[in-house]
Amino acid sequence: MSDPDPLKRVDALLEGLDEVLPPPRVRAQLRLAANLTQQEIADAVGVRRLSVVNWELGKSNPRRPHRQVYIHLLNQLAKRFPQAAVLDLGSATPASEGGSG
């Protein structure tokens, strides 16, 4: 523990957790609206493609420090593609992309 102040340690632990991830389907919709691949997202966030696949399928959620980076990316995509940030309950779940990674 580098910081002896317990309140600062708690604040650091909670940093970013108040930001809510969109539902998995919206995560995929935002990526597709930007014409990005799962590999491109993985490279930008610093994880493997399989992590992005699992995040988009709702099988897992990103953890620190990748969580904050992924949320930032999704927020920026939502600003550019607001129509994709809306959960469309009538559409099928976007298919996971094939390929290695």
Secondary structure per residue as TSV (DSSP state, phi and psi in degrees):
chain	resnum	aa	ss	phi	psi
A	1	M	-	360.0	114.9
A	2	S	-	-82.5	-28.3
A	3	D	-	-105.8	119.5
A	4	P	-	-75.1	-12.4
A	5	D	-	-82.6	112.4
A	6	P	H	-61.7	-32.9
A	7	L	H	-65.8	-38.6
A	8	K	H	-67.4	-37.0
A	9	R	H	-64.6	-41.8
A	10	V	H	-65.3	-43.7
A	11	D	H	-60.1	-41.0
A	12	A	H	-64.4	-37.6
A	13	L	H	-65.7	-39.7
A	14	L	H	-86.1	-10.0
A	15	E	T	-56.9	126.0
A	16	G	T	88.4	-16.5
A	17	L	T	-74.4	-18.9
A	18	D	T	-76.9	-15.5
A	19	E	S	-80.4	129.0
A	20	V	-	-95.8	134.6
A	21	L	-	-75.8	141.9
A	22	P	-	-68.7	164.0
A	23	P	-	-57.0	152.6
A	24	P	H	-51.8	-42.0
A	25	R	H	-62.5	-37.6
A	26	V	H	-68.4	-35.5
A	27	R	H	-56.9	-46.0
A	28	A	H	-68.6	-40.8
A	29	Q	H	-60.8	-40.6
A	30	L	H	-64.6	-43.6
A	31	R	H	-61.8	-45.9
A	32	L	H	-66.5	-36.7
A	33	A	H	-62.3	-32.8
A	34	A	T	-87.1	0.6
A	35	N	T	57.4	41.4
A	36	L	-	-104.7	148.7
A	37	T	-	-90.6	162.9
A	38	Q	H	-61.7	-34.7
A	39	Q	H	-65.8	-39.9
A	40	E	H	-63.3	-41.0
A	41	I	H	-64.0	-45.8
A	42	A	H	-59.5	-44.5
A	43	D	H	-62.7	-41.9
A	44	A	H	-67.6	-37.9
A	45	V	H	-83.5	-26.4
A	46	G	T	94.7	34.9
A	47	V	S	-131.6	178.1
A	48	R	-	-82.2	156.7
A	49	R	H	-58.0	-36.4
A	50	L	H	-59.3	-32.8
A	51	S	H	-62.8	-45.2
A	52	V	H	-63.9	-41.5
A	53	V	H	-56.1	-49.2
A	54	N	H	-65.5	-35.9
A	55	W	H	-65.7	-40.6
A	56	E	H	-73.2	-25.3
A	57	L	H	-88.8	-7.8
A	58	G	T	78.3	14.8
A	59	K	S	-78.4	-24.6
A	60	S	-	-155.6	170.0
A	61	N	-	-126.4	150.3
A	62	P	-	-66.2	149.3
A	63	R	-	-115.9	166.3
A	64	R	T	-57.2	146.4
A	65	P	T	-85.5	-4.0
A	66	H	H	-68.6	-27.2
A	67	R	H	-57.5	-50.0
A	68	Q	H	-64.0	-39.2
A	69	V	H	-65.9	-44.0
A	70	Y	H	-65.7	-42.8
A	71	I	H	-61.7	-42.7
A	72	H	H	-60.4	-45.3
A	73	L	H	-60.0	-47.8
A	74	L	H	-63.2	-39.3
A	75	N	H	-63.2	-40.8
A	76	Q	H	-66.7	-39.8
A	77	L	H	-65.4	-38.0
A	78	A	H	-64.7	-33.7
A	79	K	H	-67.9	-37.8
A	80	R	H	-80.9	-30.0
A	81	F	-	-130.1	67.4
A	82	P	G	-60.6	-29.9
A	83	Q	G	-65.9	-29.2
A	84	A	G	-80.5	-14.1
A	85	A	G	-82.7	-3.7
A	86	V	S	-94.9	131.3
A	87	L	-	-71.0	119.3
A	88	D	-	-100.0	98.8
A	89	L	T	-72.8	-15.1
A	90	G	T	-87.3	-13.2
A	91	S	S	-96.1	159.4
A	92	A	-	-72.9	156.0
A	93	T	-	-66.6	132.1
A	94	P	-	-57.6	136.1
A	95	A	-	-70.9	145.6
A	96	S	-	-69.3	142.9
A	97	E	-	-79.7	143.1
A	98	G	-	-79.3	179.9
A	99	G	S	115.5	166.3
A	100	S	-	-91.0	160.1
A	101	G	-	154.9	360.0
